[in-house]
Amino acid sequence: MFVIVVYDVDVKRVARVHRFLRTYLHWRQNSVFEGNVTRAQLYEIKRTLQGLVGGDDSVLIYEFPRDNFTLHVIGTDKSPVEEVI
């Protein structure tokens, strides 16, 4: 499945969250990651993020079927990933 992860976390935790997400997903722009993952990987991402974020932090995970979305970029694509489209 394809996922997009968007996060807004305290500055003290940004680097840890960013570093962790890079192990599974492609960085798109500030606080946004995307990529294809298995169900098991998604479970691991959710489990680990629950341990990394604090009370006022926010993480949104959008799940998409692989063949059921289109990406439209307006402006500069800061981190193009050819296999996404």
N, C-alpha and C positions, 0 to 999 in steps of 0.2 A: 504494500500500500504506500501511497505517497502522503507525506505529512509536512505541514508547515508549523514551526514552533516560533512563537513570538513571546518575548519576555520583557518585563520591567521589574528589575530587582535593584536592591540597594547597591550603591557603588562598591561596597566592601565585598559583594558576592558576584559582581559582574564577570570578573576574570575566571572564576571557578566554573560558573555556568557556561560561559563561552567555550572554555577549554573542554569541558565535558561534552557539549553538544557537537563539537568538531570531530569527536571520535565516531559519530554515527551519521552526521548530516553535513550538507554543504552550507557554508556561510553565504548569505545573500546580501545583507546590509546590516547596519547596526541593530542588534537584538532580534534578528530574523534569520532562521535556518530552515532548510528544506531538504527533502530527499526521500528515497525509497527505503523502507525498512520492513522487516518481518514483524509478525505479531509479537514474537519473543523480544525483539529489539525494542519495540514500542513499549512493552511492559517494563523493560529495564530502564528506558529513558524516563518513564513516569516515576518509577520507584526511586531512581537516583535523584531526580529533580525534587521530589518531596523531601529528601534529606538535605538538599542544598539551599532551598529557599527559606526565607523567614516569613514572619507574620504579615508584613505589609507588601510583600513581593507578589507578583502576578506572572503566571505562565499560561499561555493559551496554546493548545495543540489542536490543529485542524487536520482531520483525516479525509483523504480523497481516494476513491477507486483510481487505479492507475490510468485508465483510459477515459476518465470523465472530467477533465478540466482543461482549461486553456490559460496560458500566461500571457498577459499583455503588459509590456514595459513602456512607460511613458517617461522620457528623459533618459538619463544615463543608467545603463545596466551595470552596476558596480561589481557584480560577481557572476558573469554568465556561466551557465552550466548547460552544455549542449544536450546531454542525454535526458534532460527534464522534459523537453518538448517533443 
